[in-house]
Amino acid sequence: MSMRAMALLSVAVVACGTAEQPSTERTDGSRGDAMLTLRDTFRISAEDADLTMVGYFTVSPDGRMVVTQPRDGQIKVFADSGPPLVVGRSGEGPGEFSNLTRIGWVGDTLWALDPNLMRVSRFDRDFTFLGATPHPMELVLDDGVADTAGGASGQFVQALLPGDALRILAPFSPSRRPRWAAGIDSGSNPLLRVTQDGRIVRRLAVVPPDRCMVRFAIGSSGSGMSRIPFCSGVLETSWEGGAEVAILLMTPPDLGSPVYSLTVINADGDTTLSRTYPYTPIPVTPRAVDSLRARVESSFASLPKLVRDARPDLEPAATYPPVRRLVLGRDHSLWLEEQHSEPGHHWLALSPTGDPVGRVWLAPNVVLKAADRGTIWATEEDPDGLLGLVRYRIE
């Protein structure tokens, strides 16, 4: 089959009536907001995109799609016309990458992280290399005293922030708690705003522990982690390269009223949104449980017997998580992929104040990567399993 072969139906267009529409009934039982009409305005086939894989995805201020190619140490930039622009290559020199991970924008500057080389590379709006700065090696409080107290279990640069600051995830050991971790529950993940040299400016947010993850012992000294099947836990966007962070905490019916709470924190640590939404739980089917168990058993089959024997047999949750994915829009809108009984991807769009503005349905082979209230950018898998790119206008 040709790599140009594309799925004929990528999105339901309500006005044209080209496909039967899924129900717009909300999971909380109320009448849903109107389905938003989508028109594709740009599409590049998998053959023309020539993507080895899609790592991180962002959109430039002028609307170009920017995609990392971690295997090649490259960033590909797609405009509406012409061949893609290739930025960087594998290596350790200026503008090169050993382990290209997250990318994002601060104004007209594209930044790219390389945790192997422990540096942040910067490019201008024309993707010319501007320079690189090293990751800080330690965290320093305002009094100038380095304070990891031996309790930091590693610090991870997540994003470049406005004001030439960094957002860092700083896990810690409760038994040797650093001063900057005072008052934080064990298992939580603090997000810190720090200067380039590691001085802590402030605590931005604390991502709560994920109750869905269970630690288990392996032998006399090892340990592993396993996830409770279908568990409703925490979704958050701190790893996605944006200056803001959204945190969604789901409460299943066995722990209280079924709700999910949504919080947004900006680059200065200010809470710009805090709202709670009810939902109607959807029961997990026996077929889904059997299917998941089969996949888990297959994934563990190649592991050592010691690990297989140690893995706990966790009871699946009775209901699905209400939200499958969470995306922060380029215009501070929020996009929640809701659990649904119909196939495809069912997205709820919220305004920056958390009010519903409409719903979008995307076909199973289309994965939303970025959005604002006027546009959706996505990958589109062809019948050969290769990825192209598509952009939709929201009407």
Residue pairs with C-beta under 8 A, 6 or more apart in sequence:
1 383
1 384
2 47
3 45
3 46
3 47
3 382
3 384
3 386
4 45
4 46
4 47
4 382
5 382
5 383
5 384
6 43
6 45
6 46
6 380
6 382
6 388
7 363
7 365
7 366
7 380
7 381
7 382
7 383
9 18
9 19
9 363
10 40
10 362
10 363
10 365
10 366
10 380
10 390
11 38
11 40
11 360
11 361
11 362
11 363
11 366
11 392
12 18
12 19
12 20
12 21
12 22
12 35
12 38
12 361
12 363
13 19
13 37
13 38
13 39
14 21
14 35
14 36
14 37
15 37
15 395
21 35
21 361
22 340
22 342
22 344
22 346
22 361
23 32
23 342
24 31
24 32
24 33
24 34
24 35
24 359
25 31
25 32
26 32
27 279
27 280
27 282
27 322
27 338
27 339
27 340
28 277
28 278
28 279
28 280
29 280
32 359
33 348
33 356
33 357
33 358
33 359
34 358
34 359
35 358
35 359
35 360
35 361
36 349
36 358
36 359
36 360
36 394
36 395
37 394
37 395
38 360
38 376
38 392
38 393
38 394
38 395
39 392
39 393
39 395
40 390
40 391
40 392
40 393
41 391
41 392
41 393
42 80
42 389
42 390
42 391
43 380
43 388
43 389
43 390
43 391
44 78
44 388
44 389
44 390
45 382
45 388
46 380
46 381
46 382
46 384
46 386
46 387
46 388
47 386
47 388
48 388
49 76
49 78
49 84
49 387
49 388
49 389
50 84
51 67
51 69
51 76
51 386
51 387
51 388
52 69
52 71
52 72
53 69
53 70
53 71
53 387
54 67
54 68
54 369
54 379
54 387
55 67
55 68
55 69
55 70
55 100
55 101
56 67
56 68
56 101
56 102
56 103
56 240
56 241
57 65
57 66
57 67
57 68
57 369
57 370
57 377
57 379
58 66
58 103
58 104
58 105
58 110
58 241
58 370
59 65
59 66
59 330
59 370
59 377
60 66
60 77
60 105
60 110
60 125
61 105
61 107
61 108
61 125
62 125
63 375
64 77
64 78
64 79
65 77
65 78
65 377
65 389
65 391
66 75
66 76
66 77
66 78
66 103
66 110
67 75
67 76
67 77
67 78
67 389
68 74
68 75
68 76
68 100
68 101
68 103
68 112
69 75
69 76
69 100
70 99
70 100
70 101
72 89
72 90
73 88
73 89
73 90
73 91
73 96
73 97
73 98
73 100
74 86
74 87
74 88
74 89
74 90
74 97
74 100
75 86
75 87
75 88
75 100
75 103
75 110
75 112
75 127
76 84
76 85
76 86
76 87
77 84
77 85
77 86
77 87
77 127
78 84
78 389
79 85
85 127
87 95
87 123
87 127
88 95
88 96
88 97
88 100
88 112
88 121
89 95
89 96
89 97
90 96
90 97
90 98
91 97
91 98
92 98
92 117
94 129
94 131
94 132
95 121
95 123
95 129
97 112
97 114
97 117
97 121
98 114
98 116
98 117
99 114
99 115
99 116
99 117
100 112
100 113
100 114
101 112
101 113
101 114
101 115
102 112
102 113
102 158
102 159
102 239
102 240
102 241
103 110
103 111
103 112
103 113
103 241
104 110
104 111
104 159
104 160
104 241
104 242
104 243
105 111
106 160
106 161
106 162
106 243
107 162
108 124
108 125
109 122
109 123
109 124
109 125
109 130
109 160
110 122
110 123
110 124
110 125
110 127
111 120
111 121
111 122
111 123
111 159
111 160
112 120
112 121
112 122
112 123
113 120
113 157
114 120
114 121
115 135
115 156
115 157
118 134
118 135
119 132
119 133
119 134
119 135
120 132
120 133
120 135
120 157
120 160
120 166
121 129
121 131
121 132
122 129
122 130
122 131
122 132
122 133
122 160
123 129
123 130
124 130
133 196
135 157
135 166
136 155
136 166
136 168
136 194
136 195
136 196
136 197
136 198
137 198
138 146
138 148
138 198
139 146
139 147
139 148
139 152
139 155
139 168
139 170
139 178
139 180
139 192
139 194
139 198
139 200
140 146
140 147
140 197
140 198
140 199
140 200
141 147
141 179
141 180
141 199
141 200
142 199
142 200
146 198
147 178
147 179
147 180
148 178
149 176
149 177
149 178
149 179
150 173
150 176
151 172
151 173
151 174
151 175
151 176
151 177
151 178
151 181
152 170
152 171
152 172
152 173
152 178
153 171
153 172
153 173
154 171
155 168
155 169
155 170
155 171
156 168
156 169
156 170
157 166
157 167
157 168
158 166
158 167
158 168
158 169
158 191
158 238
158 239
158 241
159 166
159 167
159 238
159 241
159 242
159 243
160 166
161 167
161 193
161 243
161 267
162 243
162 267
163 267
164 195
164 196
165 193
165 194
165 195
165 196
165 201
165 267
166 193
166 194
166 195
166 196
167 191
167 192
167 193
167 194
167 204
167 238
167 243
167 245
167 267
168 191
168 192
168 194
169 189
169 190
169 191
169 192
169 238
170 180
170 181
170 189
170 190
170 191
170 192
171 189
171 190
172 178
172 181
172 184
172 190
174 186
180 190
180 192
180 200
180 203
181 190
184 190
184 206
185 206
185 208
185 209
186 209
187 209
188 206
188 207
188 208
188 209
189 206
189 207
190 203
190 205
190 206
190 207
191 203
191 204
191 205
191 206
191 207
191 238
191 245
191 265
192 200
192 201
192 202
192 203
192 204
193 200
193 201
193 202
193 203
193 204
193 267
193 268
193 269
194 200
194 201
195 201
202 268
202 269
203 269
204 245
204 265
204 267
204 268
204 269
205 238
205 245
205 247
205 263
205 265
205 269
207 234
207 236
207 238
207 247
208 234
208 247
208 249
209 234
210 233
210 234
211 231
211 233
212 227
212 228
212 231
212 232
212 233
212 234
213 225
213 226
213 227
213 228
213 233
214 225
214 226
214 227
214 228
214 312
214 314
215 223
215 224
215 225
216 223
216 224
216 225
216 226
216 310
216 311
216 312
217 223
217 310
218 224
218 306
218 307
218 310
219 306
219 310
222 306
222 310
224 307
224 310
224 311
226 311
226 312
226 314
227 314
228 314
228 315
228 316
228 317
229 289
229 292
229 293
229 296
229 314
229 316
229 317
230 284
230 288
230 289
230 292
230 316
230 317
230 319
230 320
230 321
231 252
231 317
231 321
232 250
232 251
232 252
232 260
232 317
232 319
232 320
232 321
232 322
233 249
233 250
233 321
234 247
234 248
234 249
234 250
235 247
235 248
235 250
235 323
235 325
235 326
236 245
236 246
236 247
236 248
236 326
237 244
237 245
237 246
237 247
237 326
237 327
237 328
238 245
240 327
240 328
242 328
243 266
243 267
244 264
244 265
244 266
244 267
244 272
244 328
244 332
245 264
245 265
245 328
246 262
246 263
246 264
246 273
246 326
246 328
246 334
247 262
247 263
247 264
247 265
248 260
248 261
248 262
248 263
248 323
248 326
248 336
249 260
249 261
249 263
250 260
250 321
250 322
250 323
251 257
251 258
251 259
251 260
251 261
252 258
252 281
252 317
252 318
252 319
252 321
253 281
253 318
253 319
254 317
254 318
257 278
258 278
258 279
258 280
258 281
258 319
258 322
259 276
259 277
259 278
259 279
260 276
260 277
260 279
260 322
260 323
261 274
261 275
261 276
261 277
262 273
262 274
262 275
262 276
262 277
262 334
262 336
262 350
262 354
263 271
263 273
263 274
264 271
264 272
264 273
264 274
264 328
264 332
264 334
265 271
265 272
266 272
272 332
272 352
273 334
273 352
273 353
273 354
275 354
279 322
281 318
281 319
281 320
281 322
282 319
282 320
282 322
282 339
282 340
282 341
283 318
283 319
283 320
284 316
284 317
284 318
284 319
284 320
289 316
292 316
300 307
300 308
300 311
301 308
320 339
321 339
322 338
322 339
323 336
323 337
323 338
323 339
324 337
324 338
324 339
325 336
325 337
325 368
326 334
326 335
326 336
326 337
327 334
327 335
327 337
327 368
327 369
327 370
327 371
328 334
328 335
329 335
329 349
329 370
329 371
329 372
329 373
330 370
330 371
330 372
331 352
331 372
331 373
332 352
333 349
333 350
333 351
333 352
333 357
333 371
333 372
333 373
334 349
334 350
334 352
334 354
335 347
335 348
335 349
335 350
335 368
335 371
336 347
336 348
336 350
337 345
337 346
337 347
337 348
337 368
338 346
338 347
338 348
340 346
343 364
344 361
344 362
344 363
344 364
345 361
345 362
345 363
345 364
345 366
345 367
345 368
346 359
346 360
346 361
347 359
347 360
347 361
347 362
347 368
348 356
348 359
349 356
349 357
349 358
349 359
349 360
349 371
349 373
350 356
350 357
351 357
351 373
357 373
358 394
360 376
360 394
362 368
362 376
362 378
365 380
365 381
365 382
366 378
366 379
366 380
366 381
366 390
367 378
367 379
367 380
367 381
368 376
368 377
368 378
369 377
369 378
369 379
370 376
370 377
371 377
373 394
374 393
374 394
375 391
375 392
375 393
375 394
376 391
376 392
376 394
377 389
377 390
377 391
377 392
378 389
378 390
378 391
378 392
379 387
379 388
379 389
379 390
380 387
380 388
380 389
380 390
381 387
381 388
382 388
